[in-house]
């Protein structure tokens, strides 16, 4: 878990953005130890943002998902 604040003009989170199977996961223990807030989520309630901070609209997300499926 690390937020790089020196490489780009904006902070970039590197890793541990999503904790899967929190029960027994050492990342969950670290979050509790350092009082890092977590919240339950799933693929249906994610929010994507453009680099300017504006929210990516659903129609644009759908286009991106279709493009991703084509290359996979």
Secondary structure as GFF3:
##gff-version 3
##sequence-region A 1 72
A	DSSP	beta_strand	2	4	.	.	.	ID=ss1
A	DSSP	beta_strand	12	14	.	.	.	ID=ss2
A	DSSP	alpha_helix	26	33	.	.	.	ID=ss3
A	DSSP	alpha_helix	58	71	.	.	.	ID=ss4
###
